[in-house]
Amino acid sequence: MLTHEDMTQTNVTPQEFKRLKEQVTARMIQILTEEQGYTLEEAFDRVYTSPIYEKLSNAATGLFFQSPRYVLSYL
């Protein structure tokens, strides 16, 4: 959940943050399945259980503003 301070730092609403995080996550999963040979289940597991997803879920990190390939580079 975005705090007031996070929203001020990132200049996004909680709804925008959620949408952007979901878009980055979906693209990361797509890249893993289409380009790296993961099954859909493996890709979901790889992304959602990773420490980087925790960081992506924290608006203060600003990772949701980054490209999915950039975020994937930390997996």
mmCIF file of the N, C-alpha and C atoms, coordinates in Angstrom:
data_MODEL
# 
_entry.id   MODEL 
# 
loop_
_atom_site.group_PDB 
_atom_site.id 
_atom_site.type_symbol 
_atom_site.label_atom_id 
_atom_site.label_alt_id 
_atom_site.label_comp_id 
_atom_site.label_asym_id 
_atom_site.label_entity_id 
_atom_site.label_seq_id 
_atom_site.pdbx_PDB_ins_code 
_atom_site.Cartn_x 
_atom_site.Cartn_y 
_atom_site.Cartn_z 
_atom_site.occupancy 
_atom_site.B_iso_or_equiv 
_atom_site.pdbx_formal_charge 
_atom_site.auth_seq_id 
_atom_site.auth_comp_id 
_atom_site.auth_asym_id 
_atom_site.auth_atom_id 
_atom_site.pdbx_PDB_model_num 
ATOM 1   N N  . MET A 1 1  ? 0.845  -1.183  0.000   1.00 0.00 ? 1  MET A N  1 
ATOM 2   C CA . MET A 1 1  ? 0.000  0.000   0.000   1.00 0.00 ? 1  MET A CA 1 
ATOM 3   C C  . MET A 1 1  ? 0.888  1.244   0.000   1.00 0.00 ? 1  MET A C  1 
ATOM 4   N N  . LEU A 1 2  ? 0.538  2.171   -0.823  1.00 0.00 ? 2  LEU A N  1 
ATOM 5   C CA . LEU A 1 2  ? 1.292  3.416   -0.889  1.00 0.00 ? 2  LEU A CA 1 
ATOM 6   C C  . LEU A 1 2  ? 0.974  4.301   0.304   1.00 0.00 ? 2  LEU A C  1 
ATOM 7   N N  . THR A 1 3  ? 2.005  4.833   0.905   1.00 0.00 ? 3  THR A N  1 
ATOM 8   C CA . THR A 1 3  ? 1.808  5.812   1.958   1.00 0.00 ? 3  THR A CA 1 
ATOM 9   C C  . THR A 1 3  ? 1.744  7.185   1.302   1.00 0.00 ? 3  THR A C  1 
ATOM 10  N N  . HIS A 1 4  ? 1.347  8.165   2.065   1.00 0.00 ? 4  HIS A N  1 
ATOM 11  C CA . HIS A 1 4  ? 1.306  9.530   1.536   1.00 0.00 ? 4  HIS A CA 1 
ATOM 12  C C  . HIS A 1 4  ? 2.699  9.959   1.063   1.00 0.00 ? 4  HIS A C  1 
ATOM 13  N N  . GLU A 1 5  ? 3.711  9.585   1.846   1.00 0.00 ? 5  GLU A N  1 
ATOM 14  C CA . GLU A 1 5  ? 5.090  9.942   1.483   1.00 0.00 ? 5  GLU A CA 1 
ATOM 15  C C  . GLU A 1 5  ? 5.498  9.276   0.170   1.00 0.00 ? 5  GLU A C  1 
ATOM 16  N N  . ASP A 1 6  ? 5.147  7.988   -0.006  1.00 0.00 ? 6  ASP A N  1 
ATOM 17  C CA . ASP A 1 6  ? 5.456  7.286   -1.256  1.00 0.00 ? 6  ASP A CA 1 
ATOM 18  C C  . ASP A 1 6  ? 4.793  7.967   -2.443  1.00 0.00 ? 6  ASP A C  1 
ATOM 19  N N  . MET A 1 7  ? 3.531  8.349   -2.268  1.00 0.00 ? 7  MET A N  1 
ATOM 20  C CA . MET A 1 7  ? 2.809  9.006   -3.368  1.00 0.00 ? 7  MET A CA 1 
ATOM 21  C C  . MET A 1 7  ? 3.453  10.338  -3.717  1.00 0.00 ? 7  MET A C  1 
ATOM 22  N N  . THR A 1 8  ? 3.916  11.040  -2.715  1.00 0.00 ? 8  THR A N  1 
ATOM 23  C CA . THR A 1 8  ? 4.580  12.322  -2.958  1.00 0.00 ? 8  THR A CA 1 
ATOM 24  C C  . THR A 1 8  ? 5.894  12.111  -3.698  1.00 0.00 ? 8  THR A C  1 
ATOM 25  N N  . GLN A 1 9  ? 6.650  11.110  -3.297  1.00 0.00 ? 9  GLN A N  1 
ATOM 26  C CA . GLN A 1 9  ? 7.940  10.835  -3.928  1.00 0.00 ? 9  GLN A CA 1 
ATOM 27  C C  . GLN A 1 9  ? 7.780  10.338  -5.358  1.00 0.00 ? 9  GLN A C  1 
ATOM 28  N N  . THR A 1 10 ? 6.777  9.502   -5.617  1.00 0.00 ? 10 THR A N  1 
ATOM 29  C CA . THR A 1 10 ? 6.622  8.903   -6.933  1.00 0.00 ? 10 THR A CA 1 
ATOM 30  C C  . THR A 1 10 ? 5.634  9.642   -7.815  1.00 0.00 ? 10 THR A C  1 
ATOM 31  N N  . ASN A 1 11 ? 4.830  10.480  -7.239  1.00 0.00 ? 11 ASN A N  1 
ATOM 32  C CA . ASN A 1 11 ? 3.842  11.260  -7.969  1.00 0.00 ? 11 ASN A CA 1 
ATOM 33  C C  . ASN A 1 11 ? 2.825  10.378  -8.694  1.00 0.00 ? 11 ASN A C  1 
ATOM 34  N N  . VAL A 1 12 ? 2.418  9.274   -8.065  1.00 0.00 ? 12 VAL A N  1 
ATOM 35  C CA . VAL A 1 12 ? 1.387  8.401   -8.613  1.00 0.00 ? 12 VAL A CA 1 
ATOM 36  C C  . VAL A 1 12 ? 0.347  8.106   -7.543  1.00 0.00 ? 12 VAL A C  1 
ATOM 37  N N  . THR A 1 13 ? -0.848 7.794   -7.994  1.00 0.00 ? 13 THR A N  1 
ATOM 38  C CA . THR A 1 13 ? -1.908 7.393   -7.072  1.00 0.00 ? 13 THR A CA 1 
ATOM 39  C C  . THR A 1 13 ? -1.759 5.905   -6.789  1.00 0.00 ? 13 THR A C  1 
ATOM 40  N N  . PRO A 1 14 ? -2.401 5.418   -5.733  1.00 0.00 ? 14 PRO A N  1 
ATOM 41  C CA . PRO A 1 14 ? -2.354 3.971   -5.476  1.00 0.00 ? 14 PRO A CA 1 
ATOM 42  C C  . PRO A 1 14 ? -2.870 3.152   -6.664  1.00 0.00 ? 14 PRO A C  1 
ATOM 43  N N  . GLN A 1 15 ? -3.887 3.645   -7.342  1.00 0.00 ? 15 GLN A N  1 
ATOM 44  C CA . GLN A 1 15 ? -4.440 2.936   -8.495  1.00 0.00 ? 15 GLN A CA 1 
ATOM 45  C C  . GLN A 1 15 ? -3.426 2.889   -9.637  1.00 0.00 ? 15 GLN A C  1 
ATOM 46  N N  . GLU A 1 16 ? -2.743 3.987   -9.878  1.00 0.00 ? 16 GLU A N  1 
ATOM 47  C CA . GLU A 1 16 ? -1.723 4.022   -10.927 1.00 0.00 ? 16 GLU A CA 1 
ATOM 48  C C  . GLU A 1 16 ? -0.565 3.085   -10.584 1.00 0.00 ? 16 GLU A C  1 
ATOM 49  N N  . PHE A 1 17 ? -0.155 3.102   -9.329  1.00 0.00 ? 17 PHE A N  1 
ATOM 50  C CA . PHE A 1 17 ? 0.915  2.210   -8.894  1.00 0.00 ? 17 PHE A CA 1 
ATOM 51  C C  . PHE A 1 17 ? 0.534  0.756   -9.140  1.00 0.00 ? 17 PHE A C  1 
ATOM 52  N N  . LYS A 1 18 ? -0.666 0.388   -8.743  1.00 0.00 ? 18 LYS A N  1 
ATOM 53  C CA . LYS A 1 18 ? -1.127 -0.991  -8.925  1.00 0.00 ? 18 LYS A CA 1 
ATOM 54  C C  . LYS A 1 18 ? -1.119 -1.371  -10.403 1.00 0.00 ? 18 LYS A C  1 
ATOM 55  N N  . ARG A 1 19 ? -1.640 -0.502  -11.248 1.00 0.00 ? 19 ARG A N  1 
ATOM 56  C CA . ARG A 1 19 ? -1.701 -0.772  -12.681 1.00 0.00 ? 19 ARG A CA 1 
ATOM 57  C C  . ARG A 1 19 ? -0.302 -0.916  -13.278 1.00 0.00 ? 19 ARG A C  1 
ATOM 58  N N  . LEU A 1 20 ? 0.585  -0.013  -12.927 1.00 0.00 ? 20 LEU A N  1 
ATOM 59  C CA . LEU A 1 20 ? 1.954  -0.062  -13.456 1.00 0.00 ? 20 LEU A CA 1 
ATOM 60  C C  . LEU A 1 20 ? 2.689  -1.312  -12.978 1.00 0.00 ? 20 LEU A C  1 
ATOM 61  N N  . LYS A 1 21 ? 2.522  -1.654  -11.719 1.00 0.00 ? 21 LYS A N  1 
ATOM 62  C CA . LYS A 1 21 ? 3.154  -2.863  -11.173 1.00 0.00 ? 21 LYS A CA 1 
ATOM 63  C C  . LYS A 1 21 ? 2.626  -4.097  -11.890 1.00 0.00 ? 21 LYS A C  1 
ATOM 64  N N  . GLU A 1 22 ? 1.324  -4.153  -12.127 1.00 0.00 ? 22 GLU A N  1 
ATOM 65  C CA . GLU A 1 22 ? 0.728  -5.297  -12.824 1.00 0.00 ? 22 GLU A CA 1 
ATOM 66  C C  . GLU A 1 22 ? 1.226  -5.388  -14.268 1.00 0.00 ? 22 GLU A C  1 
ATOM 67  N N  . GLN A 1 23 ? 1.391  -4.246  -14.924 1.00 0.00 ? 23 GLN A N  1 
ATOM 68  C CA . GLN A 1 23 ? 1.893  -4.249  -16.305 1.00 0.00 ? 23 GLN A CA 1 
ATOM 69  C C  . GLN A 1 23 ? 3.331  -4.760  -16.370 1.00 0.00 ? 23 GLN A C  1 
ATOM 70  N N  . VAL A 1 24 ? 4.171  -4.295  -15.476 1.00 0.00 ? 24 VAL A N  1 
ATOM 71  C CA . VAL A 1 24 ? 5.567  -4.746  -15.449 1.00 0.00 ? 24 VAL A CA 1 
ATOM 72  C C  . VAL A 1 24 ? 5.610  -6.243  -15.155 1.00 0.00 ? 24 VAL A C  1 
ATOM 73  N N  . THR A 1 25 ? 4.825  -6.688  -14.183 1.00 0.00 ? 25 THR A N  1 
ATOM 74  C CA . THR A 1 25 ? 4.803  -8.101  -13.804 1.00 0.00 ? 25 THR A CA 1 
ATOM 75  C C  . THR A 1 25 ? 4.328  -8.973  -14.964 1.00 0.00 ? 25 THR A C  1 
ATOM 76  N N  . ALA A 1 26 ? 3.262  -8.574  -15.628 1.00 0.00 ? 26 ALA A N  1 
ATOM 77  C CA . ALA A 1 26 ? 2.734  -9.354  -16.756 1.00 0.00 ? 26 ALA A CA 1 
ATOM 78  C C  . ALA A 1 26 ? 3.763  -9.460  -17.876 1.00 0.00 ? 26 ALA A C  1 
ATOM 79  N N  . ARG A 1 27 ? 4.453  -8.377  -18.161 1.00 0.00 ? 27 ARG A N  1 
ATOM 80  C CA . ARG A 1 27 ? 5.464  -8.401  -19.221 1.00 0.00 ? 27 ARG A CA 1 
ATOM 81  C C  . ARG A 1 27 ? 6.651  -9.270  -18.816 1.00 0.00 ? 27 ARG A C  1 
ATOM 82  N N  . MET A 1 28 ? 7.028  -9.243  -17.561 1.00 0.00 ? 28 MET A N  1 
ATOM 83  C CA . MET A 1 28 ? 8.114  -10.100 -17.084 1.00 0.00 ? 28 MET A CA 1 
ATOM 84  C C  . MET A 1 28 ? 7.753  -11.565 -17.293 1.00 0.00 ? 28 MET A C  1 
ATOM 85  N N  . ILE A 1 29 ? 6.535  -11.929 -16.960 1.00 0.00 ? 29 ILE A N  1 
ATOM 86  C CA . ILE A 1 29 ? 6.079  -13.310 -17.137 1.00 0.00 ? 29 ILE A CA 1 
ATOM 87  C C  . ILE A 1 29 ? 6.062  -13.675 -18.621 1.00 0.00 ? 29 ILE A C  1 
ATOM 88  N N  . GLN A 1 30 ? 5.608  -12.752 -19.440 1.00 0.00 ? 30 GLN A N  1 
ATOM 89  C CA . GLN A 1 30 ? 5.586  -12.986 -20.885 1.00 0.00 ? 30 GLN A CA 1 
ATOM 90  C C  . GLN A 1 30 ? 7.004  -13.228 -21.429 1.00 0.00 ? 30 GLN A C  1 
ATOM 91  N N  . ILE A 1 31 ? 7.944  -12.435 -20.998 1.00 0.00 ? 31 ILE A N  1 
ATOM 92  C CA . ILE A 1 31 ? 9.340  -12.591 -21.441 1.00 0.00 ? 31 ILE A CA 1 
ATOM 93  C C  . ILE A 1 31 ? 9.883  -13.951 -21.016 1.00 0.00 ? 31 ILE A C  1 
ATOM 94  N N  . LEU A 1 32 ? 9.617  -14.331 -19.782 1.00 0.00 ? 32 LEU A N  1 
ATOM 95  C CA . LEU A 1 32 ? 10.105 -15.624 -19.298 1.00 0.00 ? 32 LEU A CA 1 
ATOM 96  C C  . LEU A 1 32 ? 9.529  -16.791 -20.095 1.00 0.00 ? 32 LEU A C  1 
ATOM 97  N N  . THR A 1 33 ? 8.258  -16.706 -20.457 1.00 0.00 ? 33 THR A N  1 
ATOM 98  C CA . THR A 1 33 ? 7.638  -17.815 -21.186 1.00 0.00 ? 33 THR A CA 1 
ATOM 99  C C  . THR A 1 33 ? 8.020  -17.806 -22.666 1.00 0.00 ? 33 THR A C  1 
ATOM 100 N N  . GLU A 1 34 ? 7.994  -16.662 -23.292 1.00 0.00 ? 34 GLU A N  1 
ATOM 101 C CA . GLU A 1 34 ? 8.220  -16.593 -24.733 1.00 0.00 ? 34 GLU A CA 1 
ATOM 102 C C  . GLU A 1 34 ? 9.690  -16.618 -25.134 1.00 0.00 ? 34 GLU A C  1 
ATOM 103 N N  . GLU A 1 35 ? 10.546 -16.079 -24.298 1.00 0.00 ? 35 GLU A N  1 
ATOM 104 C CA . GLU A 1 35 ? 11.940 -15.942 -24.692 1.00 0.00 ? 35 GLU A CA 1 
ATOM 105 C C  . GLU A 1 35 ? 12.901 -16.837 -23.908 1.00 0.00 ? 35 GLU A C  1 
ATOM 106 N N  . GLN A 1 36 ? 12.473 -17.278 -22.737 1.00 0.00 ? 36 GLN A N  1 
ATOM 107 C CA . GLN A 1 36 ? 13.393 -18.060 -21.914 1.00 0.00 ? 36 GLN A CA 1 
ATOM 108 C C  . GLN A 1 36 ? 12.911 -19.481 -21.656 1.00 0.00 ? 36 GLN A C  1 
ATOM 109 N N  . GLY A 1 37 ? 11.799 -19.861 -22.274 1.00 0.00 ? 37 GLY A N  1 
ATOM 110 C CA . GLY A 1 37 ? 11.345 -21.242 -22.231 1.00 0.00 ? 37 GLY A CA 1 
ATOM 111 C C  . GLY A 1 37 ? 10.673 -21.711 -20.963 1.00 0.00 ? 37 GLY A C  1 
ATOM 112 N N  . TYR A 1 38 ? 10.300 -20.809 -20.093 1.00 0.00 ? 38 TYR A N  1 
ATOM 113 C CA . TYR A 1 38 ? 9.586  -21.192 -18.876 1.00 0.00 ? 38 TYR A CA 1 
ATOM 114 C C  . TYR A 1 38 ? 8.152  -21.574 -19.243 1.00 0.00 ? 38 TYR A C  1 
ATOM 115 N N  . THR A 1 39 ? 7.586  -22.503 -18.488 1.00 0.00 ? 39 THR A N  1 
ATOM 116 C CA . THR A 1 39 ? 6.149  -22.728 -18.598 1.00 0.00 ? 39 THR A CA 1 
ATOM 117 C C  . THR A 1 39 ? 5.474  -21.549 -17.898 1.00 0.00 ? 39 THR A C  1 
ATOM 118 N N  . LEU A 1 40 ? 4.195  -21.380 -18.144 1.00 0.00 ? 40 LEU A N  1 
ATOM 119 C CA . LEU A 1 40 ? 3.481  -20.284 -17.493 1.00 0.00 ? 40 LEU A CA 1 
ATOM 120 C C  . LEU A 1 40 ? 3.534  -20.433 -15.971 1.00 0.00 ? 40 LEU A C  1 
ATOM 121 N N  . GLU A 1 41 ? 3.354  -21.645 -15.495 1.00 0.00 ? 41 GLU A N  1 
ATOM 122 C CA . GLU A 1 41 ? 3.408  -21.887 -14.049 1.00 0.00 ? 41 GLU A CA 1 
ATOM 123 C C  . GLU A 1 41 ? 4.790  -21.561 -13.481 1.00 0.00 ? 41 GLU A C  1 
ATOM 124 N N  . GLU A 1 42 ? 5.835  -21.976 -14.176 1.00 0.00 ? 42 GLU A N  1 
ATOM 125 C CA . GLU A 1 42 ? 7.199  -21.687 -13.722 1.00 0.00 ? 42 GLU A CA 1 
ATOM 126 C C  . GLU A 1 42 ? 7.460  -20.182 -13.704 1.00 0.00 ? 42 GLU A C  1 
ATOM 127 N N  . ALA A 1 43 ? 6.986  -19.485 -14.732 1.00 0.00 ? 43 ALA A N  1 
ATOM 128 C CA . ALA A 1 43 ? 7.200  -18.041 -14.815 1.00 0.00 ? 43 ALA A CA 1 
ATOM 129 C C  . ALA A 1 43 ? 6.482  -17.317 -13.679 1.00 0.00 ? 43 ALA A C  1 
ATOM 130 N N  . PHE A 1 44 ? 5.235  -17.704 -13.417 1.00 0.00 ? 44 PHE A N  1 
ATOM 131 C CA . PHE A 1 44 ? 4.501  -17.101 -12.309 1.00 0.00 ? 44 PHE A CA 1 
ATOM 132 C C  . PHE A 1 44 ? 5.241  -17.329 -11.000 1.00 0.00 ? 44 PHE A C  1 
ATOM 133 N N  . ASP A 1 45 ? 5.657  -18.575 -10.772 1.00 0.00 ? 45 ASP A N  1 
ATOM 134 C CA . ASP A 1 45 ? 6.365  -18.914 -9.543  1.00 0.00 ? 45 ASP A CA 1 
ATOM 135 C C  . ASP A 1 45 ? 7.668  -18.131 -9.427  1.00 0.00 ? 45 ASP A C  1 
ATOM 136 N N  . ARG A 1 46 ? 8.412  -18.073 -10.514 1.00 0.00 ? 46 ARG A N  1 
ATOM 137 C CA . ARG A 1 46 ? 9.710  -17.384 -10.524 1.00 0.00 ? 46 ARG A CA 1 
ATOM 138 C C  . ARG A 1 46 ? 9.541  -15.909 -10.164 1.00 0.00 ? 46 ARG A C  1 
ATOM 139 N N  . VAL A 1 47 ? 8.537  -15.270 -10.735 1.00 0.00 ? 47 VAL A N  1 
ATOM 140 C CA . VAL A 1 47 ? 8.337  -13.834 -10.497 1.00 0.00 ? 47 VAL A CA 1 
ATOM 141 C C  . VAL A 1 47 ? 7.751  -13.570 -9.114  1.00 0.00 ? 47 VAL A C  1 
ATOM 142 N N  . TYR A 1 48 ? 6.640  -14.220 -8.807  1.00 0.00 ? 48 TYR A N  1 
ATOM 143 C CA . TYR A 1 48 ? 5.910  -13.879 -7.587  1.00 0.00 ? 48 TYR A CA 1 
ATOM 144 C C  . TYR A 1 48 ? 6.599  -14.310 -6.293  1.00 0.00 ? 48 TYR A C  1 
ATOM 145 N N  . THR A 1 49 ? 7.540  -15.252 -6.365  1.00 0.00 ? 49 THR A N  1 
ATOM 146 C CA . THR A 1 49 ? 8.236  -15.675 -5.144  1.00 0.00 ? 49 THR A CA 1 
ATOM 147 C C  . THR A 1 49 ? 9.634  -15.072 -5.032  1.00 0.00 ? 49 THR A C  1 
ATOM 148 N N  . SER A 1 50 ? 9.971  -14.199 -5.956  1.00 0.00 ? 50 SER A N  1 
ATOM 149 C CA . SER A 1 50 ? 11.315 -13.627 -5.961  1.00 0.00 ? 50 SER A CA 1 
ATOM 150 C C  . SER A 1 50 ? 11.423 -12.411 -5.035  1.00 0.00 ? 50 SER A C  1 
ATOM 151 N N  . PRO A 1 51 ? 12.612 -12.185 -4.499  1.00 0.00 ? 51 PRO A N  1 
ATOM 152 C CA . PRO A 1 51 ? 12.833 -10.979 -3.694  1.00 0.00 ? 51 PRO A CA 1 
ATOM 153 C C  . PRO A 1 51 ? 12.606 -9.699  -4.517  1.00 0.00 ? 51 PRO A C  1 
ATOM 154 N N  . ILE A 1 52 ? 12.863 -9.762  -5.812  1.00 0.00 ? 52 ILE A N  1 
ATOM 155 C CA . ILE A 1 52 ? 12.677 -8.560  -6.628  1.00 0.00 ? 52 ILE A CA 1 
ATOM 156 C C  . ILE A 1 52 ? 11.200 -8.180  -6.720  1.00 0.00 ? 52 ILE A C  1 
ATOM 157 N N  . TYR A 1 53 ? 10.294 -9.172  -6.668  1.00 0.00 ? 53 TYR A N  1 
ATOM 158 C CA . TYR A 1 53 ? 8.868  -8.848  -6.681  1.00 0.00 ? 53 TYR A CA 1 
ATOM 159 C C  . TYR A 1 53 ? 8.489  -8.093  -5.413  1.00 0.00 ? 53 TYR A C  1 
ATOM 160 N N  . GLU A 1 54 ? 9.105  -8.455  -4.310  1.00 0.00 ? 54 GLU A N  1 
ATOM 161 C CA . GLU A 1 54 ? 8.875  -7.711  -3.062  1.00 0.00 ? 54 GLU A CA 1 
ATOM 162 C C  . GLU A 1 54 ? 9.278  -6.250  -3.239  1.00 0.00 ? 54 GLU A C  1 
ATOM 163 N N  . LYS A 1 55 ? 10.425 -6.053  -3.869  1.00 0.00 ? 55 LYS A N  1 
ATOM 164 C CA . LYS A 1 55 ? 10.910 -4.690  -4.098  1.00 0.00 ? 55 LYS A CA 1 
ATOM 165 C C  . LYS A 1 55 ? 10.010 -3.955  -5.105  1.00 0.00 ? 55 LYS A C  1 
ATOM 166 N N  . LEU A 1 56 ? 9.557  -4.675  -6.130  1.00 0.00 ? 56 LEU A N  1 
ATOM 167 C CA . LEU A 1 56 ? 8.643  -4.093  -7.120  1.00 0.00 ? 56 LEU A CA 1 
ATOM 168 C C  . LEU A 1 56 ? 7.341  -3.668  -6.455  1.00 0.00 ? 56 LEU A C  1 
ATOM 169 N N  . SER A 1 57 ? 6.924  -4.399  -5.438  1.00 0.00 ? 57 SER A N  1 
ATOM 170 C CA . SER A 1 57 ? 5.680  -4.108  -4.725  1.00 0.00 ? 57 SER A CA 1 
ATOM 171 C C  . SER A 1 57 ? 5.809  -2.940  -3.755  1.00 0.00 ? 57 SER A C  1 
ATOM 172 N N  . ASN A 1 58 ? 7.011  -2.461  -3.569  1.00 0.00 ? 58 ASN A N  1 
ATOM 173 C CA . ASN A 1 58 ? 7.260  -1.313  -2.693  1.00 0.00 ? 58 ASN A CA 1 
ATOM 174 C C  . ASN A 1 58 ? 7.428  -0.080  -3.585  1.00 0.00 ? 58 ASN A C  1 
ATOM 175 N N  . ALA A 1 59 ? 6.465  0.799   -3.573  1.00 0.00 ? 59 ALA A N  1 
ATOM 176 C CA . ALA A 1 59 ? 6.484  1.975   -4.450  1.00 0.00 ? 59 ALA A CA 1 
ATOM 177 C C  . ALA A 1 59 ? 7.716  2.840   -4.232  1.00 0.00 ? 59 ALA A C  1 
ATOM 178 N N  . ALA A 1 60 ? 8.233  2.843   -3.041  1.00 0.00 ? 60 ALA A N  1 
ATOM 179 C CA . ALA A 1 60 ? 9.380  3.700   -2.735  1.00 0.00 ? 60 ALA A CA 1 
ATOM 180 C C  . ALA A 1 60 ? 10.623 3.320   -3.537  1.00 0.00 ? 60 ALA A C  1 
ATOM 181 N N  . THR A 1 61 ? 10.711 2.073   -4.011  1.00 0.00 ? 61 THR A N  1 
ATOM 182 C CA . THR A 1 61 ? 11.877 1.655   -4.800  1.00 0.00 ? 61 THR A CA 1 
ATOM 183 C C  . THR A 1 61 ? 11.860 2.250   -6.195  1.00 0.00 ? 61 THR A C  1 
ATOM 184 N N  . GLY A 1 62 ? 10.672 2.582   -6.700  1.00 0.00 ? 62 GLY A N  1 
ATOM 185 C CA . GLY A 1 62 ? 10.557 3.135   -8.051  1.00 0.00 ? 62 GLY A CA 1 
ATOM 186 C C  . GLY A 1 62 ? 10.724 2.098   -9.148  1.00 0.00 ? 62 GLY A C  1 
ATOM 187 N N  . LEU A 1 63 ? 10.825 0.817   -8.801  1.00 0.00 ? 63 LEU A N  1 
ATOM 188 C CA . LEU A 1 63 ? 11.017 -0.216  -9.821  1.00 0.00 ? 63 LEU A CA 1 
ATOM 189 C C  . LEU A 1 63 ? 9.856  -0.300  -10.805 1.00 0.00 ? 63 LEU A C  1 
ATOM 190 N N  . PHE A 1 64 ? 8.660  0.062   -10.369 1.00 0.00 ? 64 PHE A N  1 
ATOM 191 C CA . PHE A 1 64 ? 7.507  -0.010  -11.261 1.00 0.00 ? 64 PHE A CA 1 
ATOM 192 C C  . PHE A 1 64 ? 7.619  0.974   -12.425 1.00 0.00 ? 64 PHE A C  1 
ATOM 193 N N  . PHE A 1 65 ? 8.556  1.927   -12.329 1.00 0.00 ? 65 PHE A N  1 
ATOM 194 C CA . PHE A 1 65 ? 8.823  2.860   -13.424 1.00 0.00 ? 65 PHE A CA 1 
ATOM 195 C C  . PHE A 1 65 ? 9.834  2.297   -14.424 1.00 0.00 ? 65 PHE A C  1 
ATOM 196 N N  . GLN A 1 66 ? 10.484 1.201   -14.072 1.00 0.00 ? 66 GLN A N  1 
ATOM 197 C CA . GLN A 1 66 ? 11.546 0.637   -14.905 1.00 0.00 ? 66 GLN A CA 1 
ATOM 198 C C  . GLN A 1 66 ? 10.974 -0.334  -15.942 1.00 0.00 ? 66 GLN A C  1 
ATOM 199 N N  . SER A 1 67 ? 11.788 -0.659  -16.920 1.00 0.00 ? 67 SER A N  1 
ATOM 200 C CA . SER A 1 67 ? 11.349 -1.614  -17.932 1.00 0.00 ? 67 SER A CA 1 
ATOM 201 C C  . SER A 1 67 ? 11.326 -3.014  -17.336 1.00 0.00 ? 67 SER A C  1 
ATOM 202 N N  . PRO A 1 68 ? 10.438 -3.865  -17.841 1.00 0.00 ? 68 PRO A N  1 
ATOM 203 C CA . PRO A 1 68 ? 10.375 -5.237  -17.342 1.00 0.00 ? 68 PRO A CA 1 
ATOM 204 C C  . PRO A 1 68 ? 11.702 -5.978  -17.517 1.00 0.00 ? 68 PRO A C  1 
ATOM 205 N N  . ARG A 1 69 ? 12.419 -5.733  -18.602 1.00 0.00 ? 69 ARG A N  1 
ATOM 206 C CA . ARG A 1 69 ? 13.709 -6.391  -18.811 1.00 0.00 ? 69 ARG A CA 1 
ATOM 207 C C  . ARG A 1 69 ? 14.727 -5.953  -17.748 1.00 0.00 ? 69 ARG A C  1 
ATOM 208 N N  . TYR A 1 70 ? 14.680 -4.706  -17.389 1.00 0.00 ? 70 TYR A N  1 
ATOM 209 C CA . TYR A 1 70 ? 15.579 -4.206  -16.342 1.00 0.00 ? 70 TYR A CA 1 
ATOM 210 C C  . TYR A 1 70 ? 15.273 -4.908  -15.020 1.00 0.00 ? 70 TYR A C  1 
ATOM 211 N N  . VAL A 1 71 ? 14.004 -4.979  -14.668 1.00 0.00 ? 71 VAL A N  1 
ATOM 212 C CA . VAL A 1 71 ? 13.614 -5.626  -13.412 1.00 0.00 ? 71 VAL A CA 1 
ATOM 213 C C  . VAL A 1 71 ? 13.976 -7.109  -13.461 1.00 0.00 ? 71 VAL A C  1 
ATOM 214 N N  . LEU A 1 72 ? 13.758 -7.758  -14.608 1.00 0.00 ? 72 LEU A N  1 
ATOM 215 C CA . LEU A 1 72 ? 14.098 -9.174  -14.760 1.00 0.00 ? 72 LEU A CA 1 
ATOM 216 C C  . LEU A 1 72 ? 15.592 -9.428  -14.588 1.00 0.00 ? 72 LEU A C  1 
ATOM 217 N N  . SER A 1 73 ? 16.389 -8.464  -14.904 1.00 0.00 ? 73 SER A N  1 
ATOM 218 C CA . SER A 1 73 ? 17.840 -8.657  -14.789 1.00 0.00 ? 73 SER A CA 1 
ATOM 219 C C  . SER A 1 73 ? 18.260 -8.923  -13.341 1.00 0.00 ? 73 SER A C  1 
ATOM 220 N N  . TYR A 1 74 ? 17.393 -8.632  -12.391 1.00 0.00 ? 74 TYR A N  1 
ATOM 221 C CA . TYR A 1 74 ? 17.684 -8.873  -10.980 1.00 0.00 ? 74 TYR A CA 1 
ATOM 222 C C  . TYR A 1 74 ? 17.178 -10.207 -10.477 1.00 0.00 ? 74 TYR A C  1 
ATOM 223 N N  . LEU A 1 75 ? 16.500 -10.977 -11.329 1.00 0.00 ? 75 LEU A N  1 
ATOM 224 C CA . LEU A 1 75 ? 16.021 -12.304 -10.915 1.00 0.00 ? 75 LEU A CA 1 
ATOM 225 C C  . LEU A 1 75 ? 17.165 -13.278 -10.813 1.00 0.00 ? 75 LEU A C  1 
# 
